[in-house]
Amino acid sequence: MTGLPVCLDALRRPRKTQSLEGQNRAARFETLSGAMVANVMRQPLIQGRHILLVDDVMTSGATLAAAAEAALSGGAKEVSILTLARAIKDA
């Protein structure tokens, strides 16, 4: 649709993590810290490039932060994020 290249397996999660449901923001970030890495087989597609991460819903931002960190560690020059919705707490 955009004409941009897409790589669905550029990042991977080598270790299982517990469900984030019910966790507060700090716990979500702790759970996902270091949980994602660049896929070594796809690293040439990441290195030196501006990467766009797409997620359906952003709750705390922990998943996107872990993914951005993994992309940057994998050699991405820059990371942008696009989400379709933002979860908010009830007031």
C-alpha positions, 0 to 999 in steps of 0.5 A, a space after each residue: 500500500 505504501 510501496 515501502 519494503 516490509 519485513 515481518 520477521 525483522 525482530 524476534 523474541 527469543 525468550 518467552 515473557 509473561 502476559 502483560 495483562 494486569 501489569 502496571 507501566 513499570 512492570 510491563 517495561 521490566 517484563 519486556 526489557 531485553 526481550 526482543 532482538 534483531 533477527 540476524 538473518 534479516 539484519 542487512 535489512 535493518 542496518 543503516 535504515 529508518 525503520 517504521 514499527 507498526 502496532 495495533 494498540 499502544 497501552 504503556 509503550 513497553 512493547 514498542 520501546 523494546 522493539 525500537 531498542 532491538 531495532 537500534 541495537 540491530 543497526 537501525 539508523 532511526 526508528 519511527 512508530 505508528 499505532 492504530 489506537 492508544 489505550 487510555 485508563 478510565 478517569 
